[in-house]
Structures are given as C-alpha cells and as structure tokens.
Amino acid sequence: MITITVEGFGDIKLELDRENAPLTVENFEKLASDGFYNGLTFHRIYKGFMIQGGCPKGDGTGGSGTNIKGEFLMNGIPNKISHTKGTISMARSQNPDSASSQFFICDADSVFLDGQYAAFGKVVEGFDVLETIASVPVTQNPFTGEASTPVSQPIITKIIVE
C-alpha cells in the first residue's frame, strides 16, 4: 500500500501488485522510500484519461537516472492488470525498457493501453482526489501541442510506502 499526498488536494491510497509487476513495484517503492517524489508534480493531465507525475524536471523529460524493464505483454512479460479507472502504471518513451520514475494514474478506463504499459496497482481510496486533480485547468504542452500542461501543477508532498 502507498499513499500519495498532494498539496491542497488530499491523499490517494493505492494497493500495489507485486505479483504482476515485481520490478516496477520494487523501483517505485525504492524511489518513494528515498523521498525522490517529494516536491515533484503532476505535470501532465488529460481529463477523462490520466494524470502523470514523477518527472524531476516537471515537464516530462526527466527521470531517476535508472531505467527498468517494461513489465507488459508487448515486451514479453504477462501482466494481468487492466488499465481501468484508478490503475497506476509507468510512463515510458517508445523504448519498452525506458520506464524510470514517471507514472500515471488512469482517470478513466483506458484499456487500449493494456499490454503496452506496466500497470502495477490500483487506487483503493481517494478517487475524489484523483478526479479533482484531473479537472485542474490545463494549457498547451510545448512538446506535444496538446492541452495537457496544468496551469498550476499539483505538488506531490510525499509518497509513503506502508
């Protein structure tokens, strides 16, 4: 179990699934325990899709300095977790083994991601917080041109591993 505390929004509690994504859970828990996520933001928000955080640069271009193997079917690893509302999953580039520290939480069912991204847990409390964060005003992302950059990025105060 982990708790993500977001300044001014509240807590999101998630249950992690070590059985389906052991490397991903280990990586996430280590970063959280080391305080890596403290003070970082949710830098990318698509209402009705997902909220994304964990970038030390705050713009989606950074990571922890270590990449992990992508635990999903397209990468040869079975992972039974479906990207339904409340699923936490690792963000990555086109390289299937490029996940590092960035993660996203689905704000809606996004099963088209199944088999392509390493889902590793589910929200068990705080859906209201997830929905409130997903509803913050956004502006154009300078890299993608899409409206996904929060006008004021929600700050992750801390992530606690319980």
Phi, psi and omega in degrees: 000140174228156175235124175259117178261124183244121184307124177079357181244319181122203186250144170241122178257134182230145173258123181270151185245089181294332182295316182273336183215065185297318180293320181293314178298315180300315179298312183296314180296322179295312179299316180297314181296328179281355181082012183305319186280345183300121179090352177283178187232169164269105189263350184220123183223126174236104178304132181082011178219286184196165169241138184235137179216185176095013178262120180294341178271345179077010182228006178091004183254001184245171179205191183275349184098352178232133177255154179236159178293135178286117182267078179208159189301319180300339180256014175086008181239119178293137178216112187276358181282125178268146180280070175265172180307130179095356179284136173259137185214160179273135172279156180201170173272197178296332179289122183296342180250035184254003178298143182223277182236339184285138181223164174222154176240125182292128177270351179204164176302127182224052187295346176296345177275346182304135179084355183241344180224150185274089173290142183217015177172181184220146172292133176245339175211145176100024176300327178296322178293315177304312182294323178293316177298318181295344183261003180294150178298140179235161177231181183293132176282127183294339182270322185255340183081357181270155176283095183212357181267118180300137177301319174231110186290124175299132186263128174281107179294313180194159171236122182252129175267121183260000000 
